[in-house]
Amino acid sequence: MAAAPLLTLAAPPLAFAAGLYVIARALGITDFVAMPALALVNAMMALPFVHRLVDPPMALAQERYGRLADNLGLTGWARLRLVEWPLLAPSAAAAFALAMALSLGDLGVVALFGSQSLVTLPALLYAKLGSYRVAEADGIAALLAGLVLVLFLVAGRFGGRYARRE
């Protein structure tokens, strides 16, 4: 089970996106598939990193409280909320921020599926730099850096609230 997220490294996300693009283009549904493909490929790209952040606290929660939770009959959402979440929250917040930062910086899927209706900040930044609009590109880069900074600050604040409970 621990090796499953690492299987996404066997098939690079951009190669997976290229395969999705070829299939979607053959079926004539590239506009319909663009947003789900963007989300899916970004999730695949972040999965190994997120797994490395979230797996140790989950194993710790199972080691510390697993038998007790089983004996009390805690399952599903109740077990997650009462047993696992206090240990998992700081890592989950960091994993969320990391996954969002990775997806904000992704240019691969948009290069294939991009259109007038689907433009991301990195694609817009690349377009502005390509047309020598450096002042506009500076603003977009600052916005992108600010978004990533806010994501990590919020994740740190959210994760820090639960970190004192251990």
DSSP file (Angstrom, degrees, kcal/mol; ACC not computed):
  #  RESIDUE AA STRUCTURE BP1 BP2  ACC     N-H-->O    O-->H-N    N-H-->O    O-->H-N    TCO  KAPPA ALPHA  PHI   PSI    X-CA   Y-CA   Z-CA
    1    1 A M    >         0   0    0      0, 0.0     3,-0.6     0, 0.0     0, 0.0   0.000 360.0 360.0 360.0 -33.6    0.0    0.0    0.0
    2    2 A A  T 3   +     0   0    0      1,-0.2     4,-0.3     2,-0.1    53,-0.1   0.770 360.0  52.2 -71.2 -24.3    2.9    2.4    0.7
    3    3 A A  T >> S+     0   0    0      1,-0.2     4,-0.6     2,-0.1     3,-0.6   0.633  86.5  85.5 -85.9 -13.9    4.3    1.9   -2.8
    4    4 A A  G X4 S+     0   0    0     -3,-0.6     3,-1.4     1,-0.2     4,-0.3   0.900  87.8  49.3 -58.7 -45.6    1.0    2.7   -4.6
    5    5 A P  G >4 S+     0   0    0      0, 0.0     3,-1.1     0, 0.0    -1,-0.2   0.806 104.6  60.9 -65.1 -24.5    1.5    6.5   -4.6
    6    6 A L  G X4 S+     0   0    0     -3,-0.6     3,-1.5    -4,-0.3     4,-0.4   0.645  84.5  78.3 -75.9 -12.7    5.0    6.1   -6.0
    7    7 A L  G XX S+     0   0    0     -3,-1.4     3,-1.1    -4,-0.6     4,-0.9   0.747  79.6  70.0 -66.1 -22.0    3.6    4.3   -9.1
    8    8 A T  G <4 S+     0   0    0     -3,-1.1    -1,-0.3    -4,-0.3    -2,-0.2   0.732  90.6  61.2 -67.3 -19.0    2.7    7.8  -10.4
    9    9 A L  G <4 S+     0   0    0     -3,-1.5    -1,-0.3     1,-0.2    -2,-0.2   0.720  93.2  64.6 -76.7 -20.2    6.4    8.3  -10.8
   10   10 A A  T <4 S+     0   0    0     -3,-1.1    -2,-0.2    -4,-0.4    -1,-0.2   0.884 110.0  37.4 -69.1 -38.3    6.6    5.4  -13.3
   11   11 A A  S  < S-     0   0    0     -4,-0.9    -1,-0.3    -3,-0.0     5,-0.1  -0.934  96.3-130.4-113.0 107.2    4.3    7.3  -15.7
   12   12 A P    >>  -     0   0    0      0, 0.0     4,-2.1     0, 0.0     3,-0.5  -0.234  16.5-122.5 -56.9 142.3    5.2   11.0  -15.7
   13   13 A P  H 3> S+     0   0    0      0, 0.0     4,-2.6     0, 0.0     5,-0.2   0.842 111.5  54.5 -57.2 -35.1    2.2   13.2  -15.3
   14   14 A L  H 3> S+     0   0    0      2,-0.2     4,-2.3     1,-0.2     5,-0.1   0.873 107.4  50.1 -68.9 -34.7    2.9   15.0  -18.6
   15   15 A A  H <> S+     0   0    0     -3,-0.5     4,-2.1     2,-0.2    -1,-0.2   0.898 111.4  49.1 -66.6 -39.2    3.0   11.7  -20.5
   16   16 A F  H  X S+     0   0    0     -4,-2.1     4,-2.3     2,-0.2    -2,-0.2   0.908 111.3  49.7 -63.5 -42.3   -0.3   10.8  -18.9
   17   17 A A  H  X S+     0   0    0     -4,-2.6     4,-2.5     2,-0.2    -2,-0.2   0.884 108.6  52.8 -64.8 -38.3   -1.7   14.2  -19.9
   18   18 A A  H  X S+     0   0    0     -4,-2.3     4,-2.4     2,-0.2    -1,-0.2   0.907 109.2  49.2 -63.9 -40.7   -0.5   13.7  -23.5
   19   19 A G  H  X S+     0   0    0     -4,-2.1     4,-2.2     2,-0.2    -2,-0.2   0.911 111.1  49.3 -64.2 -41.5   -2.3   10.4  -23.6
   20   20 A L  H  X S+     0   0    0     -4,-2.3     4,-2.9     1,-0.2     5,-0.2   0.895 110.7  51.5 -61.8 -39.4   -5.5   12.0  -22.3
   21   21 A Y  H  X S+     0   0    0     -4,-2.5     4,-2.8     2,-0.2     5,-0.2   0.921 108.6  49.8 -65.0 -43.5   -5.1   14.8  -24.9
   22   22 A V  H  X S+     0   0    0     -4,-2.4     4,-2.0     2,-0.2    -1,-0.2   0.923 114.9  44.3 -61.8 -43.9   -4.7   12.3  -27.8
   23   23 A I  H  X S+     0   0    0     -4,-2.2     4,-1.8     2,-0.2    -2,-0.2   0.929 115.0  48.0 -66.4 -44.8   -7.8   10.4  -26.7
   24   24 A A  H  X>S+     0   0    0     -4,-2.9     5,-2.6     1,-0.2     4,-0.9   0.877 112.0  49.8 -65.2 -37.3   -9.8   13.5  -26.1
   25   25 A R  H  <5S+     0   0    0     -4,-2.8     3,-0.2    -5,-0.2    -1,-0.2   0.891 108.7  51.9 -69.1 -38.0   -8.8   15.0  -29.4
   26   26 A A  H  <5S+     0   0    0     -4,-2.0    -1,-0.2    -5,-0.2    -2,-0.2   0.864 115.3  42.3 -64.8 -34.4   -9.7   11.8  -31.3
   27   27 A L  H  <5S-     0   0    0     -4,-1.8    -1,-0.2    -5,-0.1    -2,-0.2   0.579 111.1-124.0 -86.6 -10.3  -13.2   11.9  -29.6
   28   28 A G  T  <5S+     0   0    0     -4,-0.9    -3,-0.2    -3,-0.2     3,-0.1   0.804  79.3 113.0  74.5  30.3  -13.5   15.6  -30.1
   29   29 A I     >< +     0   0    0     -5,-2.6     4,-1.9    -6,-0.1     5,-0.2  -0.127  22.9 128.1-124.9  37.0  -14.1   16.4  -26.5
   30   30 A T  H  > S+     0   0    0     -6,-0.3     4,-1.2     1,-0.2    -1,-0.1   0.880  75.7  50.7 -64.4 -37.3  -10.9   18.4  -25.6
   31   31 A D  H  4 S+     0   0    0      1,-0.2     4,-0.5     2,-0.2    -1,-0.2   0.869 111.9  47.9 -67.4 -34.7  -12.9   21.3  -24.1
   32   32 A F  H  4 S+     0   0    0      1,-0.2    -1,-0.2     2,-0.1    -2,-0.2   0.829 116.4  42.5 -73.0 -32.7  -14.9   19.0  -21.9
   33   33 A V  H  X S+     0   0    0     -4,-1.9     4,-2.5     1,-0.1     5,-0.3   0.592  91.4  87.7 -90.7 -13.2  -11.9   17.0  -20.6
   34   34 A A  H  X S+     0   0    0     -4,-1.2     4,-2.3     1,-0.2    -1,-0.1   0.924  90.5  40.9 -59.4 -53.0   -9.6   20.0  -20.0
   35   35 A M  H  > S+     0   0    0     -4,-0.5     4,-2.3     2,-0.2     5,-0.2   0.936 117.5  46.2 -66.6 -47.0  -10.5   20.9  -16.4
   36   36 A P  H  > S+     0   0    0      0, 0.0     4,-2.8     0, 0.0    -1,-0.2   0.894 113.5  50.9 -61.9 -35.9  -10.8   17.3  -15.1
   37   37 A A  H  X S+     0   0    0     -4,-2.5     4,-2.7     2,-0.2     5,-0.3   0.900 108.6  51.9 -66.2 -39.6   -7.5   16.4  -16.8
   38   38 A L  H  X S+     0   0    0     -4,-2.3     4,-1.9    -5,-0.3    -1,-0.2   0.934 113.9  42.9 -60.6 -46.7   -5.9   19.4  -15.2
   39   39 A A  H  X S+     0   0    0     -4,-2.3     4,-2.2     2,-0.2    -2,-0.2   0.919 115.9  48.6 -65.6 -44.3   -7.1   18.4  -11.7
   40   40 A L  H  X S+     0   0    0     -4,-2.8     4,-2.4     2,-0.2    -2,-0.2   0.916 113.2  45.2 -64.7 -45.1   -6.2   14.7  -12.3
   41   41 A V  H  X S+     0   0    0     -4,-2.7     4,-2.2     2,-0.2    -1,-0.2   0.890 113.3  50.3 -69.5 -38.5   -2.7   15.3  -13.5
   42   42 A N  H  X S+     0   0    0     -4,-1.9     4,-1.9    -5,-0.3    -1,-0.2   0.889 111.0  49.9 -65.7 -37.4   -2.0   17.8  -10.8
   43   43 A A  H  X S+     0   0    0     -4,-2.2     4,-1.7     2,-0.2    -2,-0.2   0.911 110.9  49.6 -65.2 -41.6   -3.2   15.3   -8.2
   44   44 A M  H  < S+     0   0    0     -4,-2.4    -2,-0.2     1,-0.2    -1,-0.2   0.892 110.3  51.2 -62.0 -38.9   -1.0   12.6   -9.7
   45   45 A M  H  < S+     0   0    0     -4,-2.2     4,-0.3     1,-0.2    -1,-0.2   0.869 116.2  39.8 -67.5 -36.5    2.0   15.0   -9.6
   46   46 A A  H  X S+     0   0    0     -4,-1.9     4,-2.7     1,-0.2     3,-0.4   0.672  92.1  89.7 -87.2 -17.4    1.4   15.8   -6.0
   47   47 A L  H  X S+     0   0    0     -4,-1.7     4,-2.6     1,-0.2     5,-0.2   0.857  85.2  48.7 -54.6 -46.6    0.5   12.3   -4.7
   48   48 A P  H  > S+     0   0    0      0, 0.0     4,-1.7     0, 0.0    -1,-0.2   0.899 115.9  44.7 -62.3 -37.3    4.0   11.0   -3.9
   49   49 A F  H  > S+     0   0    0     -3,-0.4     4,-1.2    -4,-0.3    -2,-0.2   0.914 114.2  48.1 -71.6 -42.9    4.8   14.2   -1.9
   50   50 A V  H  X S+     0   0    0     -4,-2.7     4,-2.4     1,-0.2     3,-0.3   0.900 109.9  53.4 -63.6 -40.6    1.5   14.3   -0.1
   51   51 A H  H  X S+     0   0    0     -4,-2.6     4,-2.5    -5,-0.3    -1,-0.2   0.900 105.9  52.9 -61.9 -40.9    1.8   10.6    0.8
   52   52 A R  H  < S+     0   0    0     -4,-1.7    -1,-0.2     1,-0.2    -2,-0.2   0.776 114.2  43.5 -67.4 -25.1    5.2   11.2    2.3
   53   53 A L  H  < S+     0   0    0     -4,-1.2    -2,-0.2    -3,-0.3    -1,-0.2   0.838 121.1  37.1 -84.5 -35.4    3.8   13.9    4.5
   54   54 A V  H  X S+     0   0    0     -4,-2.4     4,-1.6    -5,-0.1    -2,-0.2   0.762 101.9  70.1 -92.6 -27.4    0.6   12.2    5.6
   55   55 A D  H  X S+     0   0    0     -4,-2.5     4,-2.5    -5,-0.3     5,-0.2   0.910  93.2  54.3 -63.8 -45.8    1.7    8.6    6.0
   56   56 A P  H  > S+     0   0    0      0, 0.0     4,-2.3     0, 0.0    -1,-0.2   0.919 110.4  45.2 -59.7 -44.2    3.8    8.9    9.1
   57   57 A P  H  > S+     0   0    0      0, 0.0     4,-2.5     0, 0.0    -2,-0.2   0.867 112.8  52.1 -67.2 -31.3    1.1   10.6   11.3
   58   58 A M  H  X S+     0   0    0     -4,-1.6     4,-2.1     2,-0.2     5,-0.2   0.921 111.2  46.6 -66.7 -41.8   -1.4    8.1   10.1
   59   59 A A  H  X S+     0   0    0     -4,-2.5     4,-2.5     2,-0.2    -1,-0.2   0.881 112.2  51.5 -65.7 -37.2    0.9    5.2   11.1
   60   60 A L  H  X S+     0   0    0     -4,-2.3     4,-2.9    -5,-0.2     5,-0.3   0.909 109.3  49.4 -65.3 -42.6    1.5    7.0   14.4
   61   61 A A  H  X S+     0   0    0     -4,-2.5     4,-2.6     2,-0.2     5,-0.4   0.899 113.2  47.2 -63.3 -40.4   -2.2    7.3   15.1
   62   62 A Q  H  X S+     0   0    0     -4,-2.1     4,-1.5     3,-0.2     5,-0.4   0.908 114.2  47.3 -66.7 -41.1   -2.7    3.6   14.2
   63   63 A E  H  < S+     0   0    0     -4,-2.5     4,-0.2    -5,-0.2    -2,-0.2   0.922 121.2  35.3 -66.3 -44.5    0.2    2.6   16.4
   64   64 A R  H  < S+     0   0    0     -4,-2.9    -2,-0.2    -5,-0.2     4,-0.2   0.927 138.6   9.8 -76.1 -46.2   -0.9    4.7   19.4
   65   65 A Y  H  X S+     0   0    0     -4,-2.6     4,-2.7    -5,-0.3     5,-0.2   0.354  94.2 101.8-122.6   4.7   -4.7    4.5   19.3
   66   66 A G  H  X S+     0   0    0     -4,-1.5     4,-2.3    -5,-0.4     5,-0.2   0.932  87.8  42.0 -61.3 -50.1   -5.6    1.9   16.7
   67   67 A R  H  > S+     0   0    0     -5,-0.4     4,-2.6    -4,-0.2    -1,-0.2   0.896 115.5  50.9 -66.0 -39.2   -6.5   -1.0   19.1
   68   68 A L  H  > S+     0   0    0      2,-0.2     4,-2.1     1,-0.2    -2,-0.2   0.928 111.1  47.7 -63.1 -45.2   -8.3    1.3   21.4
   69   69 A A  H  X>S+     0   0    0     -4,-2.7     5,-2.5     1,-0.2     4,-0.6   0.887 112.0  50.8 -63.9 -38.2  -10.4    2.8   18.6
   70   70 A D  H ><5S+     0   0    0     -4,-2.3     3,-0.8    -5,-0.2    -2,-0.2   0.924 110.6  48.7 -63.5 -44.0  -11.1   -0.7   17.3
   71   71 A N  H 3<5S+     0   0    0     -4,-2.6    -2,-0.2     1,-0.2    -1,-0.2   0.838 111.6  49.6 -66.1 -32.4  -12.2   -1.8   20.8
   72   72 A L  H 3<5S-     0   0    0     -4,-2.1    -1,-0.2    -5,-0.2    -2,-0.2   0.559 113.8-119.5 -82.0  -7.7  -14.4    1.2   21.2
   73   73 A G  T <<5 +     0   0    0     -3,-0.8     2,-0.5    -4,-0.6    -3,-0.2   0.735  53.7 162.1  78.2  22.4  -16.0    0.6   17.8
   74   74 A L      < +     0   0    0     -5,-2.5     2,-0.3    -6,-0.2    -1,-0.2  -0.652   9.7 155.4 -78.4 124.3  -14.9    3.9   16.3
   75   75 A T    >>  -     0   0    0     -2,-0.5     3,-1.0    -5,-0.0     4,-0.8  -0.927  41.5  -1.1-140.5 165.1  -15.0    3.7   12.5
   76   76 A G  H 3> S-     0   0    0     -2,-0.3     4,-2.1     1,-0.2     5,-0.1  -0.220 123.7  -4.0  62.0-136.2  -15.4    6.1    9.6
   77   77 A W  H 3> S+     0   0    0      1,-0.2     4,-3.0     2,-0.2    -1,-0.2   0.840 132.3  57.0 -63.9 -36.2  -15.8    9.8   10.2
   78   78 A A  H <> S+     0   0    0     -3,-1.0     4,-2.5     2,-0.2     5,-0.4   0.918 109.2  45.9 -63.3 -42.2  -15.9    9.5   14.0
   79   79 A R  H  X>S+     0   0    0     -4,-0.8     4,-2.2     2,-0.2     5,-1.9   0.915 114.3  48.3 -66.5 -42.5  -12.5    7.7   14.0
   80   80 A L  I  <>S+     0   0    0     -4,-2.1     5,-3.2     3,-0.2    -2,-0.2   0.940 116.4  42.9 -62.1 -46.7  -11.0   10.3   11.7
   81   81 A R  I  <5S+     0   0    0     -4,-3.0    -2,-0.2     3,-0.2    -1,-0.2   0.901 125.8  30.0 -68.1 -42.8  -12.3   13.2   13.7
   82   82 A L  I  <5S+     0   0    0     -4,-2.5    -3,-0.2    -5,-0.2    -2,-0.2   0.835 133.2  19.7 -90.3 -34.9  -11.5   11.9   17.2
   83   83 A V  I  <5S+     0   0    0     -4,-2.2     4,-0.4    -5,-0.4    -3,-0.2   0.877 128.7  28.5-104.9 -51.9   -8.5    9.7   16.8
   84   84 A E  I >><S+     0   0    0     -5,-1.9     4,-2.1     1,-0.1     3,-0.6   0.860 106.4  65.3 -88.8 -36.5   -6.6   10.5   13.6
   85   85 A W  H 3><S+     0   0    0     -5,-3.2     4,-2.8    -6,-0.3     7,-0.1   0.872  95.0  57.3 -62.0 -41.0   -7.3   14.1   12.8
   86   86 A P  H 34 S+     0   0    0      0, 0.0    -1,-0.2     0, 0.0    79,-0.2   0.869 117.7  35.6 -58.7 -33.1   -5.5   15.7   15.8
   87   87 A L  H <4 S+     0   0    0     -3,-0.6     4,-0.4    -4,-0.4    -2,-0.2   0.775 122.4  46.2 -84.9 -27.7   -2.3   13.9   14.7
   88   88 A L  H  X S+     0   0    0     -4,-2.1     4,-2.9     1,-0.1     5,-0.2   0.740  89.0  83.8 -87.5 -25.9   -2.9   14.3   11.0
   89   89 A A  H  X S+     0   0    0     -4,-2.8     4,-2.6     1,-0.2     5,-0.2   0.859  89.3  48.2 -55.7 -47.6   -3.9   18.0   10.8
   90   90 A P  H  > S+     0   0    0      0, 0.0     4,-2.0     0, 0.0    -1,-0.2   0.929 117.8  42.3 -60.9 -41.8   -0.5   19.6   10.7
   91   91 A S  H  > S+     0   0    0     -4,-0.4     4,-2.7    -3,-0.2    -2,-0.2   0.874 113.4  52.6 -70.9 -36.4    0.7   17.2    8.0
   92   92 A A  H  X S+     0   0    0     -4,-2.9     4,-2.4     2,-0.2    -1,-0.2   0.890 109.7  49.2 -65.5 -38.8   -2.5   17.5    6.1
   93   93 A A  H  X S+     0   0    0     -4,-2.6     4,-2.3    -5,-0.2    -2,-0.2   0.922 113.3  46.1 -66.0 -43.7   -2.3   21.3    6.1
   94   94 A A  H  X S+     0   0    0     -4,-2.0     4,-2.4    -5,-0.2    -2,-0.2   0.896 113.0  50.4 -65.0 -39.6    1.3   21.1    4.8
   95   95 A A  H  X S+     0   0    0     -4,-2.7     4,-2.7     2,-0.2    -2,-0.2   0.898 110.1  50.1 -65.4 -40.2    0.4   18.5    2.2
   96   96 A F  H  X S+     0   0    0     -4,-2.4     4,-2.5     2,-0.2    -2,-0.2   0.933 112.1  47.1 -62.7 -45.7   -2.5   20.7    1.0
   97   97 A A  H  X S+     0   0    0     -4,-2.3     4,-2.4     2,-0.2    -2,-0.2   0.904 113.5  48.4 -63.5 -41.1   -0.3   23.8    0.7
   98   98 A L  H  X S+     0   0    0     -4,-2.4     4,-2.5     2,-0.2    -2,-0.2   0.922 112.1  48.3 -65.3 -44.3    2.4   21.8   -1.1
   99   99 A A  H  X S+     0   0    0     -4,-2.7     4,-2.3     1,-0.2    -2,-0.2   0.898 113.0  48.2 -63.5 -40.4   -0.1   20.3   -3.5
  100  100 A M  H  X S+     0   0    0     -4,-2.5     4,-2.4     2,-0.2    -2,-0.2   0.905 111.1  50.3 -67.0 -40.7   -1.7   23.7   -4.2
  101  101 A A  H  X S+     0   0    0     -4,-2.4     4,-1.3     2,-0.2    -2,-0.2   0.907 111.6  48.8 -64.2 -40.8    1.7   25.3   -4.8
  102  102 A L  H  < S+     0   0    0     -4,-2.5     4,-0.3     1,-0.2    -2,-0.2   0.916 113.4  46.2 -63.5 -42.6    2.7   22.5   -7.2
  103  103 A S  H >< S+     0   0    0     -4,-2.3     3,-0.7     1,-0.2    -2,-0.2   0.834 108.3  56.1 -72.9 -30.2   -0.6   22.8   -9.1
  104  104 A L  H 3< S+     0   0    0     -4,-2.4    -1,-0.2     1,-0.2    -2,-0.2   0.820 111.2  45.1 -67.6 -28.8   -0.3   26.6   -9.2
  105  105 A G  T 3< S+     0   0    0     -4,-1.3     2,-0.3    -5,-0.2    -1,-0.2   0.421  86.3 117.6 -93.9   2.0    3.1   26.3  -10.9
  106  106 A D    <   +     0   0    0     -3,-0.7    17,-0.2    -4,-0.3     4,-0.1  -0.518  25.2 163.1 -77.2 133.0    2.1   23.6  -13.4
  107  107 A L     >  +     0   0    0     -2,-0.3     4,-1.5    15,-0.1    -1,-0.1   0.481  55.9  84.0-118.8 -12.2    2.4   24.5  -17.1
  108  108 A G  H  > S+     0   0    0      1,-0.2     4,-1.0     2,-0.2     5,-0.1   0.929  92.3  39.6 -65.5 -51.4    2.3   21.1  -18.7
  109  109 A V  H >> S+     0   0    0      1,-0.2     4,-3.1     2,-0.2     3,-0.5   0.892 115.0  52.7 -69.3 -38.9   -1.4   20.3  -18.9
  110  110 A V  H 3> S+     0   0    0      1,-0.2     4,-2.0     2,-0.2    -1,-0.2   0.817 101.5  61.3 -67.9 -28.9   -2.4   23.8  -19.9
  111  111 A A  H 3< S+     0   0    0     -4,-1.5    -1,-0.2     2,-0.2    -2,-0.2   0.852 115.7  33.4 -64.1 -32.0    0.1   23.7  -22.7
  112  112 A L  H << S+     0   0    0     -4,-1.0    -2,-0.2    -3,-0.5    -1,-0.1   0.925 133.4  25.6 -85.4 -51.2   -1.8   20.8  -24.2
  113  113 A F  H  < S+     0   0    0     -4,-3.1    -3,-0.2    -5,-0.1    -2,-0.2   0.496  88.7 130.1 -95.0  -5.7   -5.4   21.6  -23.3
  114  114 A G     <  +     0   0    0     -4,-2.0     2,-0.2    -5,-0.3     5,-0.2  -0.138  23.3 152.3 -59.6 143.7   -5.2   25.4  -23.0
  115  115 A S        -     0   0    0      3,-1.2     3,-0.3   -84,-0.0    -2,-0.0  -0.799  62.9 -75.8-148.6-171.0   -7.7   27.5  -24.8
  116  116 A Q  S    S+     0   0    0     -2,-0.2     3,-0.2     1,-0.2    -2,-0.1   0.823 132.3  46.2 -64.8 -30.0   -9.3   31.0  -24.4
  117  117 A S  S    S+     0   0    0      1,-0.2     2,-0.5     0, 0.0    -1,-0.2   0.658 111.5  53.6 -88.2 -15.9  -11.5   29.6  -21.6
  118  118 A L        +     0   0    0     -3,-0.3    -3,-1.2    -5,-0.1     2,-0.4  -0.863  65.1 144.7-124.4  96.7   -8.7   27.7  -19.7
  119  119 A V        -     0   0    0     -2,-0.5     2,-0.2    -5,-0.2    -3,-0.0  -0.999  26.5-161.6-132.1 128.9   -5.7   29.9  -18.8
  120  120 A T     >  -     0   0    0     -2,-0.4     4,-2.5     1,-0.1     5,-0.2  -0.616  35.0-103.6-103.3 168.0   -3.7   29.5  -15.7
  121  121 A L  H  > S+     0   0    0      1,-0.2     4,-2.8    -2,-0.2     5,-0.2   0.904 120.2  50.3 -60.3 -43.3   -1.3   32.0  -14.1
  122  122 A P  H  > S+     0   0    0      0, 0.0     4,-2.4     0, 0.0    -1,-0.2   0.905 112.2  48.2 -63.2 -37.4    1.9   30.2  -15.2
  123  123 A A  H  > S+     0   0    0    -17,-0.2     4,-2.2     2,-0.2    -2,-0.2   0.902 113.3  47.4 -67.0 -39.8    0.5   30.0  -18.8
  124  124 A L  H  X S+     0   0    0     -4,-2.5     4,-2.5     2,-0.2    -1,-0.2   0.902 111.7  50.7 -66.5 -40.8   -0.4   33.7  -18.7
  125  125 A L  H  X S+     0   0    0     -4,-2.8     4,-2.5    -5,-0.2    -2,-0.2   0.921 111.0  48.6 -60.4 -45.4    3.0   34.6  -17.2
  126  126 A Y  H  X S+     0   0    0     -4,-2.4     4,-2.2     1,-0.2    -2,-0.2   0.889 111.4  50.2 -62.9 -40.6    4.7   32.6  -20.0
  127  127 A A  H  X S+     0   0    0     -4,-2.2     4,-1.3     2,-0.2    -2,-0.2   0.908 111.3  48.0 -65.7 -41.5    2.6   34.4  -22.6
  128  128 A K  H  <>S+     0   0    0     -4,-2.5     5,-2.8     1,-0.2     3,-0.2   0.908 113.3  47.4 -66.8 -40.7    3.4   37.8  -21.2
  129  129 A L  H ><5S+     0   0    0     -4,-2.5     3,-1.4     1,-0.2    -1,-0.2   0.878 108.7  55.8 -66.2 -36.0    7.1   37.1  -21.1
  130  130 A G  H 3<5S+     0   0    0     -4,-2.2    -1,-0.2     1,-0.3    -2,-0.2   0.783 109.7  45.3 -67.0 -26.8    6.9   35.7  -24.6
  131  131 A S  T 3<5S-     0   0    0     -4,-1.3    -1,-0.3    -3,-0.2    -2,-0.2   0.182 117.1-112.6-101.7  16.8    5.5   39.0  -25.9
  132  132 A Y  T < 5 +     0   0    0     -3,-1.4     2,-1.1     1,-0.2     3,-0.2   0.788  69.9 141.9  59.8  32.8    8.0   41.1  -23.9
  133  133 A R     >< +     0   0    0     -5,-2.8     4,-2.2     1,-0.2    -1,-0.2  -0.645  16.8 162.9 -98.1  73.7    5.4   42.6  -21.5
  134  134 A V  H  >  +     0   0    0     -2,-1.1     4,-2.5     1,-0.2    -1,-0.2   0.845  66.7  55.9 -67.6 -36.9    7.8   42.4  -18.6
  135  135 A A  H  > S+     0   0    0      2,-0.2     4,-1.6     1,-0.2    -1,-0.2   0.916 111.4  44.2 -63.9 -42.1    5.8   44.8  -16.3
  136  136 A E  H  > S+     0   0    0      1,-0.2     4,-2.1     2,-0.2    -2,-0.2   0.888 112.7  52.5 -67.4 -38.8    2.7   42.7  -16.7
  137  137 A A  H  X S+     0   0    0     -4,-2.2     4,-2.6     1,-0.2    -2,-0.2   0.869 105.6  55.0 -64.9 -36.4    4.7   39.5  -16.2
  138  138 A D  H  X S+     0   0    0     -4,-2.5     4,-2.4     2,-0.2    -1,-0.2   0.914 108.4  48.6 -61.7 -42.4    6.2   41.0  -13.0
  139  139 A G  H  X S+     0   0    0     -4,-1.6     4,-2.3     2,-0.2    -2,-0.2   0.901 112.3  47.6 -64.3 -41.5    2.7   41.6  -11.6
  140  140 A I  H  X S+     0   0    0     -4,-2.1     4,-2.6     2,-0.2    -2,-0.2   0.908 112.2  49.8 -66.7 -41.3    1.6   38.0  -12.5
  141  141 A A  H  X S+     0   0    0     -4,-2.6     4,-2.6     2,-0.2    -2,-0.2   0.897 111.0  49.7 -64.2 -39.9    4.7   36.6  -10.9
  142  142 A A  H  X S+     0   0    0     -4,-2.4     4,-2.6     2,-0.2    -2,-0.2   0.907 111.2  49.4 -65.1 -40.8    4.1   38.6   -7.7
  143  143 A L  H  X S+     0   0    0     -4,-2.3     4,-2.4     2,-0.2    -2,-0.2   0.917 112.1  48.2 -62.6 -43.6    0.5   37.4   -7.6
  144  144 A L  H  X S+     0   0    0     -4,-2.6     4,-2.0     2,-0.2    -2,-0.2   0.920 113.4  46.5 -63.6 -44.8    1.6   33.8   -8.0
  145  145 A A  H  X S+     0   0    0     -4,-2.6     4,-2.3     1,-0.2    -2,-0.2   0.890 112.2  51.8 -65.4 -39.1    4.3   34.2   -5.3
  146  146 A G  H  X S+     0   0    0     -4,-2.6     4,-2.6     2,-0.2    -2,-0.2   0.892 107.8  51.7 -64.2 -40.3    1.8   35.9   -3.0
  147  147 A L  H  X S+     0   0    0     -4,-2.4     4,-2.4     2,-0.2    -2,-0.2   0.916 111.2  47.1 -61.9 -43.4   -0.8   33.1   -3.5
  148  148 A V  H  X S+     0   0    0     -4,-2.0     4,-2.2     2,-0.2    -2,-0.2   0.904 112.1  50.6 -66.1 -40.6    1.8   30.5   -2.6
  149  149 A L  H  X S+     0   0    0     -4,-2.3     4,-2.3     2,-0.2    -2,-0.2   0.930 111.1  47.9 -62.0 -45.9    2.9   32.5    0.5
  150  150 A V  H  X S+     0   0    0     -4,-2.6     4,-2.7     1,-0.2     5,-0.3   0.899 109.5  54.5 -62.6 -40.5   -0.7   32.9    1.7
  151  151 A L  H  X S+     0   0    0     -4,-2.4     4,-2.3     1,-0.2    -1,-0.2   0.931 111.8  43.2 -58.7 -45.9   -1.3   29.1    1.2
  152  152 A F  H  X S+     0   0    0     -4,-2.2     4,-2.3     2,-0.2    -1,-0.2   0.852 113.2  51.6 -72.4 -33.5    1.7   28.2    3.3
  153  153 A L  H  X S+     0   0    0     -4,-2.3     4,-2.2     2,-0.2    -2,-0.2   0.922 112.8  45.5 -66.6 -43.1    0.8   30.8    6.0
  154  154 A V  H  X S+     0   0    0     -4,-2.7     4,-2.9     2,-0.2     5,-0.2   0.907 113.6  50.0 -65.5 -41.4   -2.7   29.5    6.2
  155  155 A A  H  X S+     0   0    0     -4,-2.3     4,-3.0    -5,-0.3     5,-0.2   0.901 111.1  49.1 -64.3 -40.0   -1.5   25.9    6.3
  156  156 A G  H  X S+     0   0    0     -4,-2.3     4,-2.1     2,-0.2    -1,-0.2   0.898 113.7  46.0 -64.8 -40.2    1.0   26.8    9.1
  157  157 A R  H  X S+     0   0    0     -4,-2.2     4,-1.1     2,-0.2    -2,-0.2   0.917 116.4  44.8 -67.7 -44.0   -1.7   28.6   11.1
  158  158 A F  H  X S+     0   0    0     -4,-2.9     4,-0.8     1,-0.2     3,-0.3   0.926 117.2  44.0 -67.0 -45.4   -4.2   25.7   10.6
  159  159 A G  H  X S+     0   0    0     -4,-3.0     4,-1.4    -5,-0.2     3,-0.5   0.846 108.8  58.1 -68.9 -33.6   -1.7   23.0   11.3
  160  160 A G  H  X S+     0   0    0     -4,-2.1     4,-0.8    -5,-0.2    -1,-0.2   0.776  96.5  63.3 -67.2 -26.7   -0.3   24.9   14.3
  161  161 A R  H  < S+     0   0    0     -4,-1.1    -1,-0.2    -3,-0.3    -2,-0.2   0.869 112.8  34.5 -65.4 -35.7   -3.7   24.9   16.0
  162  162 A Y  H >< S+     0   0    0     -4,-0.8     3,-1.5    -3,-0.5     4,-0.4   0.669 100.7  78.2 -91.3 -18.7   -3.7   21.1   16.1
  163  163 A A  H >< S+     0   0    0     -4,-1.4     3,-0.7     1,-0.3    -1,-0.2   0.788  88.5  58.3 -64.7 -26.9    0.0   20.7   16.7
  164  164 A R  T 3< S+     0   0    0     -4,-0.8    -1,-0.3     1,-0.2    -2,-0.1   0.624  92.4  70.7 -77.6 -12.2   -0.3   21.6   20.4
  165  165 A R  T <         0   0    0     -3,-1.5    -1,-0.2     1,-0.2    -2,-0.2   0.698 360.0 360.0 -78.3 -19.2   -2.8   18.8   21.0
  166  166 A E    <         0   0    0     -3,-0.7    -1,-0.2    -4,-0.4    -2,-0.1   0.552 360.0 360.0 -61.0 360.0   -0.3   16.0   20.7
